[in-house]
Amino acid sequence: MFIVPLTSSISPMERTMGANAVNKTEEAEGEATFLDVFKSLVDNVKETDAQVQQDAIDLMLGDIDDLAQVQVNLEKAATAVDLLVTVKNKAVDAYNEIMRMNV
């Protein structure tokens, strides 16, 4: 039995940051800088926080029909913040490690 390799038919996934971010990374020859990644993480935190704030207003006004979606949006926001903080901490740790190196 012959197994067809999947790598020949799989194309790379696009990042889910929007059209502008994809164009910027294509201009940089497909390599995303740390600044691009960090900006996208910050933008993601801002977007999810705005959605949570809107959900809170809608909940207070009684315009929410699906409470499960509110909980999902809260978890997305919490996960986005956790990811941003983790990446920031790793970057600071890497910077501190570089600064401790002897020249």
C-alpha positions as CSV (number, residue, x, y, z in Angstrom):
1,M,0.0,0.0,0.0
2,F,1.4,3.4,-1.1
3,I,0.9,6.3,1.3
4,V,0.8,9.7,-0.4
5,P,2.8,12.3,1.5
6,L,0.7,15.2,2.7
7,T,3.5,17.8,2.5
8,S,3.1,18.2,-1.2
9,S,-0.5,19.3,-1.0
10,I,-0.4,21.4,2.1
11,S,0.1,25.1,1.7
12,P,1.3,27.3,4.6
13,M,-1.4,28.9,6.7
14,E,-1.9,32.6,6.6
15,R,-1.6,34.4,9.9
16,T,-5.0,35.6,11.2
17,M,-4.0,39.2,11.9
18,G,-5.6,40.8,8.8
19,A,-4.7,41.8,5.3
20,N,-2.3,44.6,6.4
21,A,-0.1,42.3,8.5
22,V,0.0,39.7,5.8
23,N,1.2,42.3,3.3
24,K,3.8,43.6,5.7
25,T,5.2,40.2,6.2
26,E,5.3,39.5,2.5
27,E,7.3,42.7,2.0
28,A,9.8,41.4,4.6
29,E,10.4,38.3,2.5
30,G,8.1,36.2,4.6
31,E,9.9,36.8,7.9
32,A,8.0,38.4,10.7
33,T,10.0,40.5,13.1
34,F,9.4,40.4,16.9
35,L,7.9,43.8,16.6
36,D,5.3,42.6,14.1
37,V,4.4,39.7,16.4
38,F,4.3,41.8,19.5
39,K,2.1,44.5,17.8
40,S,-0.3,41.8,16.6
41,L,-0.5,40.4,20.2
42,V,-1.2,43.9,21.5
43,D,-3.9,44.5,18.9
44,N,-5.5,41.1,19.7
45,V,-5.7,42.1,23.4
46,K,-7.2,45.5,22.5
47,E,-9.8,43.8,20.2
48,T,-10.8,41.1,22.7
49,D,-11.0,43.7,25.5
50,A,-13.2,45.9,23.4
51,Q,-15.5,42.9,22.7
52,V,-15.7,42.1,26.4
53,Q,-16.5,45.7,27.3
54,Q,-19.3,45.7,24.7
55,D,-20.6,42.4,26.0
56,A,-20.7,43.9,29.5
57,I,-22.7,46.9,28.3
58,D,-25.1,44.6,26.4
59,L,-25.5,42.4,29.4
60,M,-26.3,45.3,31.6
61,L,-28.9,46.5,29.1
62,G,-30.4,43.1,28.7
63,D,-29.5,42.8,25.0
64,I,-27.6,39.5,25.4
65,D,-29.4,36.3,24.3
66,D,-26.5,33.9,24.6
67,L,-24.6,34.0,27.8
68,A,-22.3,31.2,26.6
69,Q,-20.9,33.6,24.0
70,V,-20.1,36.2,26.7
71,Q,-18.1,33.5,28.6
72,V,-16.3,32.5,25.4
73,N,-15.3,36.2,24.8
74,L,-14.1,36.5,28.4
75,E,-11.9,33.4,28.0
76,K,-10.6,34.7,24.7
77,A,-9.6,38.0,26.3
78,A,-8.0,36.3,29.3
79,T,-6.0,33.9,27.0
80,A,-4.9,36.9,24.8
81,V,-3.6,38.7,27.9
82,D,-1.9,35.6,29.2
83,L,-0.2,35.1,25.9
84,L,0.9,38.7,25.7
85,V,2.4,38.6,29.2
86,T,4.1,35.3,28.5
87,V,5.8,36.6,25.3
88,K,6.8,39.8,27.1
89,N,8.3,37.9,30.0
90,K,10.3,35.6,27.6
91,A,11.5,38.6,25.7
92,V,12.7,40.4,28.9
93,D,14.4,37.1,30.0
94,A,16.2,36.8,26.7
95,Y,17.3,40.5,26.9
96,N,18.6,40.0,30.4
97,E,20.4,36.8,29.4
98,I,22.1,38.7,26.5
99,M,23.1,41.5,28.8
100,R,24.7,39.0,31.2
101,M,26.9,37.6,28.5
102,N,30.6,38.5,28.6
103,V,32.1,40.1,25.5
